[in-house]
Amino acid sequence: MANHKSALKRIRNSETKRLRNRYQHKTARNAMKKFKELTTKAEAEKMFPEVVSMIDRLAKKNIIHDNKASNLKSNMAKHVAAL
């Protein structure tokens, strides 16, 4: 166990951030899953900006890598175009 006050605070902060990151990542993954299940182009075009925004936020906060975010967005754009 940590002995310094700053180390204890760091443990608390990192746990809080870890839980927040997990929540945001899981929420985005669920949104992507729902997006992939859409069958109508109108619905997909409506939901596309929301999901892209979620992915961009994850990349900005370094929860996912920038290149992974680009790949995810590209695949979703292909999905919309294919509908």
Secondary structure, DSSP 8 states (H G I E B T S, - for coil): ---SHHHHHHHHHHHHHHHHHHHHHHHHHHHHHHHHH---HHHHHHHHHHHHHHHHHHHHTTSS-HHHHHHHHHHHHHHHHH-
